[in-house]
């Protein structure tokens, strides 16, 4: 993505000024801090199991044993076999491996892929490149005005050479939860296809891991993606679950680690950290869903009430309990230089930041959006694409934080 | 690589037995422990700069600032520009990115690559795949009997469509140091090629980072690879240096991080860890080279003296100061089932392990070797491929450790 050329000195000054103030972080969809328990587990593993898991000696075998133990723990949580779990360096790499790997292993001359227009850039940018290289043909599915994919629209696009269908579990910007099980049902019914046969169904669950049931059994997906940074887990740590018997080829070659699918010295501490983070996520899930759903709905109501002409982007019910995405004003004046609209997303993010609040205008990864701040909101309601804010909660978010936020926001945009 | 199906219970028993015994680790070429100072730096960075570097707000900007600070530190050590440094998830990924990225960006119909037969599997396995897919043609250069590549043999293979020459700085099994500067000179002289024009020269410096001058300026390489696990640094952390103006395309797509060349949320703590590990490596280098060269030569002399029919694999002078690779008996009896030769590498590694010593039979990554334990030694002296041991030293290795090792080895093979 284009790095914003903010002046570091100004930023650093602002940082110093705010040092004694409490910051309120409301951007947990972009990253979550590393949980203390996860950190502790990782430190322990790094200290005791630092060997190379591919080595024959005790140091290597101990490291390998620990790695496989973490794999088994994760398999139990996600209801799959341990040998269906592949550790990667993050969600982005796992998505790339899944898509490229399935295409590489397919025997179609020109394989066909179906995906939604609001997938993460890791999907859309890769697909753009594959189209350019004439390696695949793609049918894009648009969501409805609330950001939901209609399972029937997926079915309509399935062709004889369709090898892969990609639908995210929950959207990273508007938090909309897709009807994955209905889509699976309709794919399986419309086809002779059984699980493990084409078209494969890839579900990006990076955003939903903390708040949805991500059992691959219950979701019915063939391929599932998770990312440590989105669930209070390790950085540079992702998971690809690929059901056994799927045809998938490696993208990165070398020592043949991860059963040949992902070469490179394994990161044993990261694997243990992922297992711990998932364990904690599942343990806290029910309570957090209840708490955050209440908080979300209260905040949405209050925001829509206090801020004139505001509206909610995305479905109000079928959304992650920690996600609010609000359109502040339909029809932004952006582009009429030099005047900047008071509702301009980026302007607001920076303004709110100086006042102690971290929110976002779109995803932290929005390389696709040349025209507007958010291609996701562009797809739903173009008038809101440059005047929307994403507010996402975490384990530390309290009602009083949101109360403060709303009153500051109200002052800023009036 | 094929994971060895050792019985974990037996291993665990052995581990318990040895718990009070001091283990002697002599396999630092496979992995180095994480340095305490590096760990401390990473913990500090993880705690204070945990934001997503792509975010617009203070948490994001602080993380981005720290990331770029690490990049600048590394650039100063390696004598390159900060924007020539790309963080990856390890040496293997960096090698794959360099090779695939250069091929993808090239306009040749069938690009030509030159590489040595003793490169790391990350190079050879990838190239094998590229040949299978008819994406490249390759000329392999064999080393001489001491494991050294003759610069003239590289020159001979350069053709009009040669886009890439790949020679490792030091071999991971036999520690042989290649005449990189001579190869660069001969490439540049033989061609109209200046730096930044084809053929590019890729140097894998993963094994040499601790003991050789890896200034990219002085080496004269166009592309350089480093790996955290080989230099007491972070796991899952690699560096690709790609000189500016090189034509190179991304392999992993997404949010466009690392100036578009490597998407995925950046690992800020790992970047800081790499900077610290390199700083320490350079600081300790001269002293360690002196200490370990003395220790190496003393050990080689004593081993060759004490063990009948033994010989050294690789050059005795042009080799890493921490590497010994010894052939215990030319012409192994391997294959005459059920008798296992007392000099069989794998048998010896396991036997020595139960006696408290961690050494290796070959690289931890030797997926290529179906026929023998080591394709590297196979290339030098086939009779030694199944009866050689690699002993590699680290910062903690003392003369007394090696003294003990030699007497135990002598008993084991007699």
Contacts between the chains, C-beta under 8 A, distances in Angstrom:
chain1	res1	chain2	res2	distance
A	1	B	54	5.7
A	1	B	255	5.3
A	1	B	256	4.2
A	1	B	257	6.8
A	2	B	256	7.5
A	3	B	54	7.8
A	3	B	64	7.1
A	4	B	56	6.3
A	6	B	56	8.0
A	6	B	61	6.3
A	8	B	61	7.7
A	8	B	65	6.0
A	11	B	58	6.9
A	11	B	61	4.9
A	11	B	62	7.9
A	11	B	65	7.4
A	12	B	65	7.8
A	14	B	58	6.7
A	15	B	58	5.9
A	15	B	62	6.6
A	18	B	58	7.2
A	23	B	58	7.0
A	23	B	59	7.4
A	25	B	59	6.3
A	27	B	52	7.8
A	27	B	55	6.3
A	27	B	57	6.7
A	27	B	59	7.3
A	27	B	60	8.0
A	30	B	51	7.9
A	30	B	52	4.4
A	30	B	54	7.5
A	30	B	55	5.2
A	30	B	60	7.4
A	31	B	50	7.1
A	31	B	51	6.2
A	31	B	52	3.9
A	31	B	55	7.5
A	31	B	265	6.8
A	33	B	50	4.9
A	34	B	46	6.0
A	34	B	50	6.4
A	39	B	46	7.7
A	46	B	34	6.0
A	46	B	39	7.7
A	46	B	235	7.7
A	50	B	31	7.1
A	50	B	33	4.9
A	50	B	34	6.5
A	51	B	30	7.9
A	51	B	31	6.2
A	51	B	358	7.9
A	52	B	27	7.8
A	52	B	30	4.4
A	52	B	31	3.9
A	52	B	229	7.5
A	52	B	364	4.7
A	54	B	1	5.7
A	54	B	3	7.7
A	54	B	30	7.5
A	54	B	364	3.9
A	54	B	365	6.2
A	55	B	27	6.2
A	55	B	30	5.2
A	55	B	31	7.5
A	55	B	358	7.3
A	55	B	360	6.3
A	55	B	364	5.0
A	56	B	4	6.3
A	56	B	6	8.0
A	56	B	346	6.7
A	56	B	349	4.9
A	56	B	350	6.3
A	56	B	353	7.1
A	56	B	360	6.8
A	56	B	361	6.9
A	57	B	27	6.7
A	57	B	349	6.3
A	57	B	350	7.7
A	57	B	352	7.9
A	57	B	353	4.2
A	57	B	357	8.0
A	57	B	358	4.1
A	57	B	359	7.2
A	57	B	360	7.3
A	58	B	11	6.9
A	58	B	14	6.7
A	58	B	15	5.9
A	58	B	18	7.2
A	58	B	23	7.0
A	58	B	353	5.5
A	58	B	358	6.7
A	59	B	23	7.4
A	59	B	25	6.3
A	59	B	27	7.3
A	59	B	358	5.2
A	60	B	27	8.0
A	60	B	30	7.4
A	60	B	358	7.7
A	60	B	364	7.0
A	61	B	6	6.3
A	61	B	8	7.7
A	61	B	11	4.9
A	62	B	11	7.9
A	62	B	15	6.5
A	64	B	3	7.1
A	65	B	8	5.9
A	65	B	11	7.4
A	65	B	12	7.7
A	88	B	89	7.9
A	89	B	88	7.9
A	89	B	89	3.2
A	89	B	90	7.6
A	89	B	93	6.9
A	89	B	236	5.9
A	89	B	264	6.7
A	90	B	89	7.6
A	90	B	264	4.5
A	90	B	265	6.1
A	91	B	264	7.4
A	91	B	265	7.8
A	92	B	252	6.3
A	92	B	253	8.0
A	92	B	254	4.1
A	92	B	255	6.9
A	92	B	263	5.1
A	92	B	264	3.6
A	92	B	265	7.2
A	93	B	89	6.9
A	93	B	252	5.6
A	93	B	264	5.8
A	95	B	254	7.3
A	96	B	251	7.8
A	96	B	252	4.7
A	96	B	253	6.3
A	96	B	254	7.3
A	120	B	254	7.3
A	121	B	253	7.8
A	121	B	254	5.1
A	121	B	255	5.2
A	121	B	256	7.4
A	121	B	263	7.5
A	122	B	253	6.7
A	122	B	254	3.6
A	122	B	255	7.0
A	122	B	263	6.5
A	122	B	264	7.7
A	125	B	253	4.1
A	125	B	254	5.6
A	125	B	255	7.8
A	125	B	256	7.2
A	125	B	263	7.0
A	126	B	252	8.0
A	126	B	253	4.0
A	126	B	254	7.2
A	128	B	253	7.8
A	129	B	253	5.6
A	227	B	265	7.7
A	229	B	52	7.5
A	229	B	265	5.2
A	235	B	46	7.7
A	235	B	265	7.1
A	235	B	267	4.4
A	235	B	268	7.3
A	235	B	269	6.5
A	235	B	270	7.1
A	236	B	89	6.0
A	236	B	236	5.0
A	236	B	237	7.5
A	236	B	264	7.9
A	236	B	265	8.0
A	236	B	267	3.9
A	236	B	270	6.1
A	237	B	236	7.5
A	251	B	96	7.8
A	251	B	251	7.2
A	252	B	92	6.2
A	252	B	93	5.6
A	252	B	96	4.7
A	253	B	92	8.0
A	253	B	96	6.3
A	253	B	121	7.8
A	253	B	122	6.7
A	253	B	125	4.1
A	253	B	126	4.0
A	253	B	128	7.7
A	253	B	129	5.5
A	254	B	92	4.1
A	254	B	95	7.3
A	254	B	96	7.3
A	254	B	120	7.3
A	254	B	121	5.1
A	254	B	122	3.6
A	254	B	125	5.6
A	254	B	126	7.1
A	254	B	365	6.1
A	254	B	367	7.6
A	255	B	1	5.3
A	255	B	92	6.9
A	255	B	121	5.2
A	255	B	122	7.0
A	255	B	125	7.9
A	255	B	363	7.7
A	255	B	364	6.9
A	255	B	365	2.7
A	255	B	366	7.5
A	255	B	367	5.7
A	256	B	1	4.2
A	256	B	2	7.5
A	256	B	121	7.4
A	256	B	125	7.3
A	256	B	365	7.3
A	256	B	367	3.7
A	257	B	1	6.9
A	257	B	365	7.7
A	260	B	367	7.8
A	263	B	92	5.1
A	263	B	121	7.5
A	263	B	122	6.5
A	263	B	125	7.0
A	263	B	365	7.5
A	263	B	367	7.9
A	264	B	89	6.7
A	264	B	90	4.5
A	264	B	91	7.4
A	264	B	92	3.7
A	264	B	93	5.9
A	264	B	122	7.7
A	264	B	236	7.9
A	265	B	31	6.8
A	265	B	90	6.1
A	265	B	91	7.8
A	265	B	92	7.3
A	265	B	227	7.6
A	265	B	229	5.2
A	265	B	235	7.1
A	265	B	236	8.0
A	265	B	364	7.6
A	265	B	365	7.8
A	267	B	235	4.4
A	267	B	236	3.9
A	268	B	235	7.3
A	269	B	235	6.5
A	270	B	235	7.1
A	270	B	236	6.1
A	346	B	56	6.7
A	349	B	56	4.9
A	349	B	57	6.3
A	350	B	56	6.2
A	350	B	57	7.7
A	352	B	57	7.9
A	353	B	56	7.1
A	353	B	57	4.2
A	353	B	58	5.5
A	357	B	57	8.0
A	358	B	51	7.9
A	358	B	55	7.3
A	358	B	57	4.0
A	358	B	58	6.7
A	358	B	59	5.2
A	358	B	60	7.7
A	359	B	57	7.3
A	360	B	55	6.3
A	360	B	56	6.9
A	360	B	57	7.4
A	361	B	56	6.9
A	363	B	255	7.7
A	364	B	52	4.7
A	364	B	54	3.9
A	364	B	55	4.9
A	364	B	60	7.0
A	364	B	255	6.9
A	364	B	265	7.7
A	365	B	54	6.2
A	365	B	254	6.1
A	365	B	255	2.6
A	365	B	256	7.3
A	365	B	257	7.7
A	365	B	263	7.5
A	365	B	265	7.8
A	366	B	255	7.5
A	367	B	254	7.6
A	367	B	255	5.7
A	367	B	256	3.7
A	367	B	260	7.8
A	367	B	263	8.0
